[in-house]
Amino acid sequence: MKILDKYLIKQFLQTIIFGLVAFTLIFVVINMVDNIGSFLDQGVPFIIILHYYVVFSPDIIKLMTPVAVLFAALFTAGKASNLSELTAIKASGVSLYRFMLPFLITTFFISILSIYFAGYIVPLANQTKENLEHKYLNSNYNFLGSNIYFQDSKTRIVSIEFFDSNRNQAIRVSIENFDKVDLVKMVSRIDAASMTYDTVSHVWIASNGIERTFNNNEQTAKYFSTLKISDLNFTPAELLTKQIKPEEMNLTELTKYIETQKRAGTDPTSTLIEYYSRFSFPMASLIVVLFGLPISANKRRGGLAVQVGVNILVTFIYLAFMQISLAFGKNGALSPLLTAWSSNLVFLAAALINIPRVSR
């Protein structure tokens, strides 16, 4: 690695860290102004408040990474341009493409790390943050494991009033089965006081309930003390995840959740968009650097501040374009994969058109 590369990468990384810290602190302060009164009214200990803002930060870092990376690239390149360092670099025979190389390689590795960060660290932090918010900021919170309602298969709906994860026991359970041809016609229903998961035979056992069967206008009822139900498609672990929002799931959990939705006949579009976005959004850093860096590498009227301002505006246009594409995707106008990657593809095409023009 050349001395020039080391110098540029060092300046680049230092500015990225500065940008992330600055942006994160801004959002933390804004959130603190909104919520500190509620924390104090509830008598929340300082250590809990500190914990809340520690787990609050990862999601902000994920969102601000493309902005911080672009800001760092523009600041480093713009500073070199204004100090005539870039002129000296070009005079020594270094092309624009070679000048951009250390920025792009560094940003590529940042994007790869961001995929893991967004896929595993951020969901865990979001889950902890939600729990703290519901416990200390929302007295009406309905805790995890209660009032669970979901579609287990294309013809079965399950509702559970409460699930005790320590005993693998569901309390006050209702299982409704519908006709395969006429999905609005109920063919049977099971209501039980409790249902326990047998970890040996891997089946659910309902207790103290009634099983009703509907045939045309006739109804038959059978009371039972225990009833083994072997065709249910969920486990206790999957039951708990049904109460977790997709943004609080890691990539592994999202994959399993998508499979569960497909098996149950539920539309997985929103979840698929969330899954693909875990890969596409981290790559936004690379795209915006590829788009904005060539512009900043040329001296322009107005100086560095104008260049940074214009390109930061471009970044927020990128984010707005991404939100628009998400709206189209959730309405079914775009496929989930294209929805997640459309912003990247558009700006990548613009970057590839712009680079040769600027390098002349």
N, C-alpha and C positions, 0 to 999 in steps of 0.2 A: 504493500500500500504506500502510495506516495505521500510526502509531507503535506501537499495541498489537500489530498483527500482527508487526512487526519484532521487538518485544520477546519475544513468545512463541516465534517461530521461532528466534531466537538462543538462548534458554534451552533450547529443545527440542533443537537440533542439538548444543549443547555437552554436554548430558547424554547424548545418543546416543553421541557420540565417547567420553565417559568410560566409559559402560557397555560398549561394544565393546572398548575397551582393557583394562578390568578383567576381563571375562569371558575374553578371549583369553589374557591373562597367567595366569589361574588354570589353564586347560587346558594351556598351555605348561609351566608349573611342574610340574603333575602328570605330564605325559608325560616331562619331563626327569628327574624322580625315577626313573621306570621304566627309562629308556633310557641315561642318562648313563654308567652303569657299562659297558654294552656298547660304547658309543662309545670310552670310555677303554681298555677291554681290546683293542679293535681298533686302537688308536693313531690314531684319526681326527683330522685336523687341526681346530683351532678354527674355521677358516673354513668347513669342510664342515658342522660342527655348526650353525653360525650359518645356513648356507644351508638346512639341513634344517628349522629352526624358522621360517624365513621362508616356505617353501613349505608348512609345516604349518599356518600361521595362516589362509590363505584359507578352508579348509573350516570351521574353527571360526567365523570371522566370518560365513559364510553361515548356519550353524546358529543363531548367537546374535543375528543381526540382529533378528528379531521380538521376542526377549526384551528386547534393548537399546532398541528403539523403544518398546515398551510401557512399560518402566521409565521412559524419558525423558518420555513423555506423562503418565504418572501422577505422576511427581515434579513436573513443571512445573505441572500442573493442581492437584495436591494442595497444593503450596506456595502457589499463588495463593489457594486456598480457605482454608487455615489462616491466612494473613496478611490475610484479608478483602479481598484484591485482587479476587477473583472476585465478592464481594458488591458492590463498587464498580462492577465491569464490568457486572453485571446491572442495577444501579440506573441506569446510564446508558442503558439500553435495549437492550443487546446480549443477544440470545437465546443459549441453549445451542448451537443449530445454528451461529450465527455465530461463537461462541467456538471451536467445534471446527474450523471451516473451515481456518485456517492449519495446524493439526496434520495434517488429512487431506490437504491439498494437498502439504505437505512429505513426508508418508509415501508418497503416490502416486509422487512423483518418486524417492524412495528405492527403492520397489518396482521401478520401471522399471530403475533402475541395477542393482538386485540380480539382475534377470533376466539382464542381460548378464554380470554378475559370476559368477553361478552357471552360466551357459551356456558361458563361454569361459575366464575366469580360473581358477576353481576346478578344472576338469578338467586344465588344464595343470599347475597346482600339484600336484594329486594324482598325476599321472603322474611328475613329478619326484620327489615324496616317496617313491613306491613304488620307484623305481629306487634311490634312496639307501638306503632300508630294506633292500632285497634285497642291495645291494652291501656295506653296512657292518654290518647287524644280522642277516642271515640267510645263513650260508655255504652253505646248500643251495639257493640260488636257481637256478632254471632260467631262463637269460637269454632275453630277447625274441628271437623268431625260431626257437626250437627246439621240437621236438615239437608241431607244429601239426596239429590234427585237426578237420575241419569237414565240414558237409554243403554241397556246392556246388549241388546241385539236389535235387528230390524223389527222384531215382533215382540220385544219385551222391554218394559219400563220398570225400574226399581226405585223405591223411595225408602229412605232410612231416617228416622228421627234423630238418632245419635249412634255413633260408633265408638266403642271403647277399644283403642288400639292395644292397650296392655293385655286385654283378655281375648282379643280378636272376636269381639262380640258386638253385633248390631242390635239395637233396641228399637222396638216397634217398626216392623218391616212390612212393606207391601210390595208384592210382585205381580204385575199385570201382564198377561200374555194375550196377543192379538192374532187374528187370523192372517195367514200368509198372503191371501189374495185380497181380502178386504181389511186394510190396516186400521180401520176405525171400529171394527167389530171385535169386542173382547170375548175371548173363548174361555179364559180361566183367570182366577185371581187367588193369591195366597196372602193372608194376613197373619202375622205371627208376633207374639210378644217379644221374642228375641230370636237371633240366628247366630250360631257360632261356627267358626271355621275349623274344621278338623285338619290339622297339619299333617296327619299320617296318611289319610286317604285323599286329602286335597279336595274335599267337598264341603258345602255348607249344610248345616243341620239346623232346621227351624224348630222352635219349641213353642208349645201352648198356642195353637192357632187354628185357623179354619181354611180349608181349600174349597173354593167354589168353582164349579164348571157350568158354563152357559152353552146351551144347545137350543138354537132358535129362541122360543119364548120360555123355555124350561130352564130351571136352575137346580142344581144339586149341590149340597153342602156336606163336607166331611170334616169333623173336628179331629184334631190330632194332638198328642203330647209331644211327639218328635216326628220330624219328616226330613228325610235326606233328599237334598236337591242337588243333583249331580251335573246339571247342564248350565249352571251360571258361569259367566265368562270373566269374572273378576276375582282378585285375591285381596286380602286385607291391605297389602301395600298399595295396590292399584286403587283401592277404595279411598285411601287418604289423598292420593295425588289428584283425584277428581275434584277436590276442593281447592287445589292450588291453581292459580292463574297461569296461563302459558308463559307470561313474562317472568314468572317466578320459577320456571322449570329450566333445568340445564338441557344441553343438547341430547343427552341420553334419554332423559325423561320425556322430552318433546317427541323423540322418535317413537317411543312406546305409546305415547298419548295419541299420536297420529294413527298408529296401527289400531289402537282401540276404537278410535272414531270411525275408521273405515270398516272395522268389523261390526260395529253397531249400526252402520248405515247413516251415521251423522256426517254432515258436510264438514270436511277438515280444512276448508280453504283458508280461514283466518289463521289456523295453527300452522299450516304449510308456509304461509307468508312470513309468520314469525320465525319459523325454522330457517328459511332461505335468507331472511334478513340478518340472521346471526352471522352469516358469511359475507353477504354483500356490503353491509354497512361498514365493517372494519376495512374493507378494500376501498372505501371512499377516500381514505387518507391518500392512498396511492394515486387515485384518479385526479383529485383536486390539485395535488402537487404537480402531476404531469400537465395539468391544464394551466395552472397559474404561474409556475416557475419560469417558463420561457418569457412571459410578459414582464416579470419583475427583473429579469436578467438584462433588460435594456433600459438605459436612462430615459426618463420621460419627464415632461414638464410637471411640476408640482411636488417632485421629490418623493422620498420613501413613504411619507404618511399617506399621500394620495394613492400610491400603488397598493399599499396594504389595505386601505379602506375599500378600494374598488374590488380587490380580490376577496376580501372577507365578505363583501356583498355577494360576490359570485357563490361563495360557500353557502350562504343562507338561501340563495336562489336554488342551489342544489338540494338543500334540505326541504325547501318548499315543494320543489318538483317531486321529491321522494314521497311527501305526504299526499300529493295529488295522485300519484300512481298507486299508492296504497288504497286510496278511496275507490279508484277504478277496479283494483284487484278484488277488494272485498265485495264489490257489487257484481263480480263475475265477468267484467268486461275484459280483464286480462288474466292470464294464467298466473298462479302463485309464483312460479319461477321467474317469469318475465316481470311481474310486479316488483319483486325484490331487486332485480338487476337492471330495470329499465333506466333508472337515473344514471347508474354507472356506465351503461352502454352509450347513452346520449352524450355524456360529458367526455367519455373516452374518445368517441368519434370526433367531437369538437377539438379535443386536445391534439389528436393525430393530424387534423387539418391545420391547426394553428402552429404547431412546432416548426414545420418546414417554412412557413411564411415568416415567422419571427427570426429564424436562424439565418435568413438571407442577409 
